[in-house]
Amino acid sequence: MASGFFSDGPVCVATLVCNEVIEDKRSGNKTVVGIFNAIGAAQLPATHPRMSVMASVTNAEREIGVELILRGPEGKDMLNVDAQVPARGPGDVVDLLFELNNITFNEFGDYAFEVVYNGVVIGARKFLVIEHKPQ
């Protein structure tokens, strides 16, 4: 049984979409650079050269597998990446880092990165792909 405000089972307490995540090899501390909630595109299809996603998972009592899924405006899966959350002590938070290259967006609208465990979304981050005409 989980303590505090977390339910039973793993919970994703943060999902960030950013330009990059820098990890200090000695301490394991992360620096998140350039968090964003929208991508501007002059035309479609538009390919974003590089982005990172950091998902922070807690309440995993044993090693578990999760999926990072990118869903498009119509709910269609565009990307699916598997990851392992290692076993840690109760209440420990594990930061999962994903570097994603050359993702092509075919329509404007709402997108979401979802962190999924056993078919259940345990965390998500919405972002937009918007039309941006150069001036």
C-alpha positions in Angstrom: 0.0 0.0 0.0 1.4 3.4 -1.0 1.8 6.1 1.6 1.0 9.8 1.3 -0.9 11.1 -1.7 0.3 8.5 -4.2 -2.0 5.7 -5.3 -0.9 2.1 -5.4 1.5 1.4 -8.2 3.9 3.7 -10.1 3.1 7.3 -10.7 4.8 9.7 -13.1 5.2 12.9 -11.1 6.7 15.1 -13.9 6.9 14.9 -17.7 8.9 17.6 -19.4 9.5 18.3 -23.1 12.7 20.3 -23.7 15.6 20.9 -26.0 18.0 18.7 -24.0 18.7 17.2 -20.6 22.3 17.4 -19.3 23.2 14.8 -16.7 26.1 15.2 -14.3 28.0 11.9 -14.3 29.3 12.2 -10.8 26.1 13.3 -9.0 23.4 12.1 -11.4 21.8 15.5 -11.1 20.0 16.7 -14.3 19.8 20.1 -15.9 16.7 20.6 -18.1 17.4 23.1 -20.9 14.7 24.9 -22.9 11.4 23.5 -21.7 8.7 24.2 -24.3 5.0 23.7 -24.8 4.7 24.4 -28.5 6.5 23.9 -31.8 6.0 26.5 -34.5 6.1 25.3 -38.1 5.8 27.4 -41.3 4.4 24.5 -43.3 3.6 20.8 -43.0 5.0 18.3 -42.8 7.5 19.7 -40.4 10.4 17.7 -38.9 11.7 18.7 -35.5 15.4 17.8 -35.5 15.9 17.1 -31.8 13.9 17.2 -28.5 14.2 15.5 -25.2 11.6 14.2 -22.8 12.3 13.6 -19.1 9.7 11.5 -17.2 10.1 11.2 -13.4 8.5 8.0 -12.0 8.0 7.1 -8.4 6.3 4.4 -6.3 7.7 1.5 -8.3 8.2 -1.3 -5.8 10.2 -3.4 -8.3 11.8 -3.0 -11.7 9.0 -2.2 -14.2 8.7 -1.5 -17.9 7.0 1.6 -19.1 6.3 3.1 -22.6 6.7 6.6 -23.8 4.0 7.2 -26.4 3.6 10.2 -28.6 0.0 10.7 -29.6 -1.1 13.0 -32.5 -4.2 15.2 -32.7 -6.5 12.3 -33.6 -5.1 10.1 -30.8 -3.0 8.1 -33.2 0.3 6.7 -31.9 3.2 8.3 -33.7 6.1 7.0 -31.6 6.5 4.3 -28.9 9.7 3.9 -26.9 10.1 1.3 -24.1 12.1 2.0 -20.9 12.9 0.3 -17.7 12.4 1.8 -14.3 14.9 0.2 -12.0 14.0 -1.1 -8.5 14.7 1.6 -5.9 13.6 2.3 -2.3 10.1 3.3 -1.5 9.5 6.9 -2.4 12.6 7.2 -4.7 12.1 9.1 -7.9 13.7 7.8 -11.1 14.2 10.2 -14.0 13.9 8.6 -17.4 15.6 10.4 -20.3 14.5 10.1 -23.9 16.3 11.9 -26.8 14.1 12.0 -29.8 15.5 12.9 -33.3 13.8 13.9 -36.5 10.1 13.6 -35.5 7.9 14.6 -38.3 4.5 16.3 -37.6 1.9 16.1 -40.4 -0.8 18.3 -38.9 -1.2 21.2 -36.6 -2.9 20.7 -33.2 -2.6 19.1 -29.8 0.0 16.4 -29.2 0.8 14.5 -26.0 3.7 12.4 -24.6 2.1 9.8 -22.4 4.0 7.6 -19.9 2.2 4.2 -19.8 2.5 1.3 -17.4 0.5 -1.9 -18.0 -1.8 -0.1 -20.5 -2.6 2.8 -18.0 -1.4 6.3 -18.5 0.5 7.3 -15.4 1.7 10.7 -16.6 1.5 12.9 -19.6 2.6 16.2 -21.2 0.6 18.0 -23.8 2.2 20.3 -26.4 1.1 22.1 -29.5 2.2 22.2 -33.1 1.2 25.6 -34.4 1.4 27.5 -37.6 4.2 30.1 -37.5 4.7 32.2 -40.5 8.1 33.9 -40.8 7.8 37.7 -40.8 
